[in-house]
Amino acid sequence: MANTKSIADKTERKKVKRTARKKAAPKAKRSYARGSKKASVKKAGKALGKR
């Protein structure tokens, strides 16, 4: 992405970023399902309270 630190105006910065995003090569498709690498939370037993 383009370096927009020097641009003070917000709308101008957005324009530069959008044009840079359009020019960039498209990202490759994922080789795995989204969220599949997230650590799963273990469920507490019914007898155990929350506190």
Rosetta blueprint (number, residue, H / E / L):
1 M L
2 A L
3 N L
4 T L
5 K L
6 S L
7 I L
8 A L
9 D L
10 K H
11 T H
12 E H
13 R H
14 K H
15 K H
16 V H
17 K H
18 R H
19 T H
20 A H
21 R H
22 K H
23 K H
24 A L
25 A L
26 P L
27 K L
28 A L
29 K L
30 R L
31 S L
32 Y L
33 A L
34 R L
35 G L
36 S L
37 K L
38 K L
39 A L
40 S L
41 V L
42 K L
43 K L
44 A L
45 G L
46 K L
47 A L
48 L L
49 G L
50 K L
51 R L
